[in-house]
């Protein structure tokens, strides 16, 4: 699509019988290079897309279809091309690369997954559910494959990763005038010589940001928040930035400064109280 004129300039047909749910870069930041291929998935399949092919654009040799219903809902790649695929059933599969077998299958906690993101080095994933996020460390810490990532080797059966749970504190939910319903959370996009420092998501009219270093150190209940005039559809940090957040609303796209997000207080959340809904008990893998 040519965004300047708002016209479709080229259309690709991938398959006669598979409906694409998502397409992601072959590796993180590949969209910033001349790499032409993509990775796509349907409800029960994962495949590579090559627009240079004549006719259908699916690469047949890099197509995997599952016979049982998987309900794949989201996918993401890291800088090395490791692939994570998440499902509506709450399952997460980690692949070393497209076309290879699953290295790690993280069991479902039964809630549908809305989105997934991964740090450039593949070490951490943030997984989005309706009312909470999970931060997962993919580094294997014990056993014969200690030091490897779950994308490269399988976790020991008795040493699956324990996720950290991020959610809005009940006292803040109590004064928000809308139900919590998170958009897919994202890490900020790093520059060449720096690491990720923030996680951003939104719900309704609110942008929420967590300090990634604080979360890693065990501080899970601290975050900053800002209310906008319109409902937010999607948000993400500008590439290479930890200070600018691109916010897509129903009829507009704006750039928000991270410094405008504040810790939630009575002053920063002067909202109409509503009845507090019961929260789900935390579950672990």
N, C-alpha and C positions, 0 to 999 in steps of 0.2 A: 504494500500500500504506500502511495505517495502522500505523506501526512500534510505536505504543504498545500496540495490541491484537493485532498480528501477523496482520491480515486484509487481503485484497485488496479494495479498495473500488471500483475501476474497472479495466476491462481494455480495451485498444485493439487493434483489428485493423488493421494497416497495409496488407496486401496479401494476395491469395489465393494468390500463387505465389512470393513473395519471403520468405526467412527472414532476419530481422534478426540481424546479428552484433554490432552496437554502436549505441548512440544517444548523442549528445553535445549539449551546449548549443549554441544557434544562435550564440552568442558567449561568450567566456570570462566567467564570473561571471553569465551570463544567468539561471542558476538561482537567483540571489539577488534577482531582480527578478520582475515579474509577466509577463515574456515567456512565452507558452504553447507556442511551437513548439520543435521539436528537429530535429537533423540525424541521419539514420540511414544505415547502409550494409549491404548484403548482400555476398556474395562477389564480385559483378560489377556492383554498382549503388550509386549514391549518391542520396539523396533527402531532402526535407523532410517532417517529420511535424507535422501540425496537429490536435491532439485536439478542436478545436472543430468539425471537419467531421463531418457525419453519415455513418454507414457507415464505409467504409475511410478511414483517417486520412492516407494519402499525398497530398501535393500534386502532382498530375499534371504541372503546368507546371514543377516543380522536381525532375524525376526524370530521371536519366541512367543508362542501362544500356549496358554494353560488350558487344560481340559476342564478344570473345575472353576467355578465362578470366583474371581479374585476381587473384582470391583475396585481396580486401581483408581486412585483419585488425584495423586500428585506425584511429581518426580523432581529430582534435582541432581546436579553433578558438581564435583569439586574441581580444583584446578588440574588434577591428575587424570580426570575422566572417570573417577569412581562414581557410581550411580546408586542413588537411594530411591526406592519406589514405595509409596505409602498407599493405603487402601481405605475405602469407606468402612471396612470392618475393623479398622484400627491396627492393622498389621504393617510392619515396615520390613522391607527386604533390602539388603546391602549387596551390591555387585562390584567386583573389581573393575569390570568394564562391560559395555554393551556386548551381548553375544555370549557371555560367560555365565556359568551357573551361580546361584546365590551363595555367597560366603556366610552371611549371617541373616537369620530370620528372627526378628524381635517379636515376641508373642503379643497378641492383641490385648488391650485393656478395654476393648468393646466399644469405646466411643469412636465415632467417625472422625477421620483425620481431614482437616480442611486445607492444610498446606505444610510444606517442609522446606527448610533451608539448611545449608551446610557452610561451615567456614572454608576458606580457600584451601587449607591444608587437609581437610576431611576429618579433623579431630572432633569437632562438635556439630551437632544438629539441633535445630530448634523446630519443634513439631507443634502445629496449631490445631487445637480442638475448639469447640464452640465457646467455652467459658474459661479455658486455661491453656497454657503453653507448657511443653516439656523440653528441657535442655538435656541432651544425651551426649555423654562422652563416649566416643567410639574406640578409644584406645584400650587394648587388651592389657590388663595390669598383672596378670599371673598366668602360670602354665607355660607350656612349651613355646607359645607364640606371643609371650609378653613383649610389649613394645610395638607390636603390629596393630594396624587398625582393623576394625570389624569388616571393612570393605575388602581387606586382603586375606584375612583368616577368620575362622569361626571362633566365637567366644566359647570358653568352656561351659558346659551345660549348667554348672553350679556357680558361674561367675558372670551372669548377664549384667549389663550396666544398670545402675540405679539412677533414674532420671531425677532432675531437679524440677519442681513444679512452680510455675509463675502464674499468678492470678491477681485480680483486683481485690484489695482487702475488703472484708464485709462492711466495715463502716463507711467506705467510699461507695460501694455498690448501693448501700441503703439510701444515699442521697442523689444517686444518678437517676435521671428521668427516663431511662430506657433499659431494656434488657441487654445483658452482656452477650455479644455475638462477634467474636474476633475475626478480623480479616487475616490472611496468611502473614505470619510474622517473618521479618527479614533481619539478617545481620547488615550492618553498614558495609558497603563495598570498600575494600582496602586499597591503598596504593601499594606500589611495588615492595616497599621496605617497612610496612607497618602491619599490625594485626587488627582484627575486628575488635571494636570497643563498645558497640551498642547493639541492642535489639529493639526493633520498632514494630508496632502493630496498631490497630485501631478497632474501635467498636462504636457503631452509631456515629455521633458527632465528635468523638474523642480520639485524639492521638495519644498513645502511651509508649514510653521509652524506658527500657531497663539498661543500667550500666552493666555490660557484659563481665567486666572484671569483678564487680561486686557480687554478681550472681555466682561466678566461679568460686568466690571465697565463702559462699554460703549465705550471703545477704539476699534473701529472695523477696522480701516484702517492701523493698524500696524502689520507687519508680517515679517518673515525672509524667504529667498529663496536661493536655490542653483541649478545650472545647472549641470547635469551629461552628460556623453558622449553618453549614449544610452537612448532610449525612455523607460519610466517607466510604467510597467504594473500594479503594486500594491505596496503599502507601508504600514507599521504599526510600531509603537514603539515596541521594544523588551519588553517582559513581565516584569513588575515591574520596568521599566526604563523610565526616561524622557530624557535620553541623547543619546540613541542608536536607530537608525531607520533602520529597515530591509527593503531593497529596492529590489523588484523583477523586473528585466528587461527582455527583450525578450529572451535573451540567457544566463543570469547570475543572481545571487543573491548576494548582497553585504550588508555590515553593514556600514551605514553612521553615523557620529557623528553629533548630533544636533548643536554643537558649530560651525560646518563648514557652517551652514546656516547664511547668513548675511542680514541685511536690504538692500532692493533694492536701489541701487545708480547707477550712470553712470559707476562707477568702478566695481561694482558687477554684473551689467547687460550690458556689452559692446557688445550689440547685433545689428543685422541688423534691421533698422526700417522697419515697414510695416504699411499699412493703418489701422487706428483705426476703428474697427467695432462699430456700434451703440450698446449701452447697453440697456437692458430691464429696464423698470421702476419697482421699487420695489413694490411688492404686499404683502398684509398682510392677515392673516386668518380672 
